[in-house]
C-alpha cells in the first residue's frame, strides 16, 4: 500500500469526526481537512451577505455569489491545527455557532454548493497524505480512498456533546434546541437527493456512543494500522 493515503472519515453530526480526524492526522503527519467547515463557511457567507436570514435561504442569490467565496485552511502556530479562513478572514469561531448549525444543512443540499465544495476538497487531496472528514467523502469526494471510516452515535448522546460544548463556550442554549437541530440535520443530510449521507459499501463503521475522544482515536488508529499493513 502506498505511503500517502487518503483517509475518508464520514458520519453524522456531532460524532466528533473533526476532533478525531485532527488528532489522527497529527499522529500520521498528514494534512487534515474538515470538509464540513467549508459548508459552514459558505453558510456564514450567506448569512453575512443577505442570502440567508431567519431560517430563510435565497438559493439563487447564494449560487450567484459562489465565485466571490474563497475558503482556505491555515495552521494556527499555537495549536498547530488548521483553522478556517473565508476570504482571508479567520471565521473558525463564527462558523461553529448555532445560527450556522441551523442553516448549514439547507445550504449544503444545494447541488451548486456541493459541487463547489467537492471540487475544492478534491484539489486538496490530489497528492494524498490527507485525512478528510465530512458526510460524503468516501462516497462522492474520494470513492477510491484507501481507508474509509463511518462514525455513528445516538442522537441523544451527540446532542449532549454539542450542548456541553456550547456551555463551555458560554452560550446559553436549551438542550431541547440542540437535540432538535441534531435530528433535523440527520434527516436532511441522509435524505437529500444530491450526494446524501450514507455509509460507503467498503467503509468500516465505528459506533462511539460509549467511547470518549481518545478511545475513538485509538479504535480508528487500530483500523488504519491494520489497513496500512494489509
N, C-alpha and C positions, 0 to 999 in steps of 0.2 A: 504493500500500500504506500502511495506517495506521502511525502512529508507534510506538505502544505495542504491540509484537508479543508473542506467546507463542512462545518458542523451546524446543522439546522435545528433549532430548538423552538418548537411551536407549542401552543397550548392556550388555555383560557386566561382571561384577565385575572390579575392578582394571584397568580400561582408562583410568583417570584422568579419568573423566567429571566428578567433583565438582571436582577441582582445575582442570580446563579450564573448566568452567562458571562457577566463581568469577571467573576472570580475564576471561572473555568478558562476564559481567555487569558487571564493573567498567569495561571498555572502553566498553560501551554505556550505562553509567549506569542499568542495570536492576537489579532485585532478583533475587538468586539463592536458589533453594530446592533443597536436597539432599533429595529425597524418600526416598532410602534411609536417611537419618538418622532419619526418622520410624519406619520399621520397626525400625531398630536401637534406638531409644528404647523402643519397645513391648517389644522383646526384653529390654532391660536391666531394664525394669519387671518383666517376667515372672520374670526370674532373681532379682530382689531381693524379690519378693513371693510366693514359693512356687508359681509357676505353671510354672516350668521349673527343672530341675536335672539335672546329669549326663547330658545328652542326652535327657532325658525331658520331654515337654510335656503339661501339663494344659490342653487346649483349652477345656473348659467353664469352668474357673476363670478363665482369661485373658479369655474373652469377657465373663464377668460383671464383670470388673474394668475393662473399657474405659471406662466412664463416669468412672472415677477418674483417667484418664490425660489430662494436658493438655500438649501439645507446642507450643513456640514457638521462634522463632529471634530472637536478639538480637545486634546488631552489636557486635563487640569493638572498643572505641575505639582500641586499639593497632594491631591488624592490619586493622581495617576490614572484617572478614569476619564473616558470620553464624555464630553458634555455637548448638548445640542445647541447649535447656533442657527438662527434664522436671519438671513440677510446680514450676516456678520455681527449679530447681537445675541448674547447668551440668553436663551429662553428656557434653560433646564428647569428652573423652578416654576415658571409660568405654565408650562405645558403639563404639570402634574396636578393642577387644580381640579376641583370637582366640576367647575364650569366647562373645562376642556373635556374631562371624562364623560360628561353628559352629552357632548356633541360629537365626539370623535367617531363613534360608530356610524351615524348618519353620513358623516363626511367620507369615511373610509369605504362605504359601499358604492360610491360614485366611480364608475369604470375609469374615467379620465384621471381621477386622483390615484387610483390603484396603479394604473399604467405609469403614471408619473413617478410614483414611489418605487415600484418594482424595477423600472429602468435604472434608477439611482442605486438601488440595492445590488443589482446585477453588476453594475460598474464597479462597485466597491469590492465585490467578491471575485473579480476577474482572475487574480493571482492566487486564490486560495489563502490558507493560513488565517481563516476567519471563523468566528463564532457569531452567528446572527440569530436573533430571536424575534418571534412575531406570531402571526396567525397562519400564514401560507408559505412559509419559507421552504419547507420540504415538499410542498405540493405544486407551487407555482413559480417561486423565485429561483430555487435551486432543486428541481426534481431529481437531479443526479447527484445530490450531495452524498458524500461517503458515509456520513453519520447523521441520523435523524432521531430526535427525541421529541416525544409528545407528552406534555406535563398536564396533569389533571388534579383537581381537588374539589371538595364540595363547595357549593355557593356560599353556605353559611360561614365556613372557615375562611374562604377568600375574602368575604365581606368584612369579617372580623380583623383580618390582617390589614386591609385597607383602612378600616376605621381607626385602628391603633396608630397607623402611620399618620393619619390626619391629626389625631390627638397630639402626637409627639411634635407635630409641626405647628401646634397651637391653633388648629382650625376647629371651630365649633360646628360639627355636623352630626346629625342624628344617625344612629346605626341603621335605622329602617331605610333612610335615604340612600345610604351606601349599598345596602343589600339590593334595593330596587335597581340601582344603577348597574350592579354586577349582573343581575338576572336579565335586565334589558339588553346589556351588551352581549351576553351569551347568546341570546335569541337572535339578535341582529347579525352577529358575527357568523353564526352557524347556518343561518337561513338566507343570507344574501345570495343572489343569483350569480354574481360575478366573484369567483375565487373565494368561496366560503371557507370558514374554519373547519377543518376536518383532519383526522389522523391519516398521514400517508400510509399506504399499504406496508411499506418497509420500515416504518418508524417504530421505535421501542417506547411503550407507554410507561410513564413514571407517575405514580399517584403519591403526592407529597402531603396529603391531608394530615397525616400523623408524623410528618418529618419537619424538622426545622431547616433553616437555610443550609447549615453546614452538613447535615445529614443528606440533604438533597444533592448538594455538590458532590459528596463522597459517592453517592449511588450513581450519579451520572458519570463521574470520572472513572468509576469502575467499568461502566459500559464502554466508554471511549477507549480505555486502555485495552479492553478485550477486542474491540474492533480494530484498533491500531495493530494489534498483534496477529490479527487474522491473516 
